[in-house]
Amino acid sequence: MKKLLTCLLAGWAVAHAAAAELEWITDLPKAQEKARTEKKLVMMDFTGSDWCGWCIKLHKEVFSTDDFAKYAKDNLVLVEVDFPQKKKQSAAQTKANKVLQEKYKVEGYPTIIVLNSEGKKVGELGYQAGGPKPFIAQLEKAKKK
């Protein structure tokens, strides 16, 4: 019984390691260069990470899952565009995020903007119930544009 429990815990830890390893970039030009090189989509997450309930829910139900982590690794360059209330952010980061918010006309959180590898907007998403599968399906639609 003890061996079974140990094996189950080890398997769970390995499975959840993938989601923890997601790389969120905060510099869009660097992300776009990486996306061009790797032929991936850029997914920008406009979030209020420490105060927005729907943003926190999206991260918990989608972005922190293994299914999303596996999909992201092969298809996405992730960019966090955060507007926190409690967390400290450099003045340069705050300014850069504000510029992106204005450029993409983001009025609410969470807003997910998807760009192709050439920087063209191909999708816009928000929170949707159902976990990673319907979210990934929407990203797949954007990928085909």
N, C-alpha and C positions, 0 to 999 in steps of 0.2 A: 504494500500500500504506500509506504514511504517513497519507494522508487518511482511509482506511478505519479505521485504528486510532484516529485522533483522533476520528472520528465515533462509533465504538463506545464509546470512553471517555467522551465527552460524554453519550451516551445513557444509559450506566450511571450516571453521576453524577446526572443529572436524575431517573432512576427511583428512586434510593436517597435522594434528598432528601426525598421524602414521608415515609418512615419516621422520618427524623431530626427532622422538624417536629412530631411528636406532642407534645401538651401533656399532661403528667401533673401533676395538681393534688394537693396534699397536705392540703387543707382540705375535708372532706366537705360541710359546709353550703354552701360556695360552689359545689361541684360539683353539689349537688342543685338549687340555684337555677338554675344554668346549664342543667341537664337539663330542668327544668320549662319554662324559657323557650324552649329549642330543641326540646322534645319528643323527648328522647333517653334512652337507658338510661345509668345510672351503672355503670361497671365498676370495682370495687375490686380491686386486685392486692395481696394480703397476701404480702409477699416478704421474703426475707433476701438482699437484692440483692448483697451482697459475700461471701457464704459458702455459700448454698444452691445446690447443683449443679443441681437440677431447676428452680429459679427462673431461673438463668442460662440454662439450656437453653430454657425457655419464651420468654424474652426474645429469644434468638438465633433460634429457629426460627419464632416467631409474631410477637411484638410488633415486631421490627425489619424485618419484611417489608413490601413495598409493598402486597400484597393486604390485609394487616391495616390498614395506615395508611389506605388508601382507605376501607375499611369503617368504621374508627373515626371518621374525619372526618365521615361522614354520619350515624352512628348512636350514637356513644358519647361520654360525658364520662369521661375516664380519671382514676382516683384511685390514687395509690401509697401503700400503707400499709406502710412499710418497717421492718424490724427488723435493721438492720445491726450487724455486730460491729466493723468497723474504721472505717467512715465516721462522722463526727461528726454529731450531730443535736441540735437544741435540746431542752431539758428539756420544754418545752411540746409539741413534736412527739412526743417519746417517750411522753408521758402520753396525748396524743390518740390515738395509734396503739394503745396498750394498752387504752384504753376501747373502741375499735372491735373489737379482737381479742376482748375479753370479750363485747361485745354480740352479735357474730355467731358466737361460740363457735368461733373458728378455733383449731385444734390443730396444724396442720401447714402447711408451705409447699411450693410455692405454693398458695394458695387464692384463687380468684377468686369474689367475691360480686357478683351482678348485681342492681341495683335498677331498678325502672321509674321513670318521671319523677315519680311521686308518692312515691317512697321505699320502696315495698314490695319485699321480696326476691322475685325471680322466677327466680333461678338460682344455682347454685354449681358451679364447675368447678375443675379442677386441670390439671396437665400431661397432655397426651395426644399421642401420636406422630402424625405425618402433616402437620405444618406448619399454615398458617393456615386452610385450607379446612375441616377438621373442627371446628376451634375456632370459626370463624365460624358454622358450621352449628348448633353448640350455642347460640351467642348468639342466633341467629335463633329457635330454639325458645323461649328465655327471653323474647324480644321479644313473642311471641304470647300469653304468659300474662297 
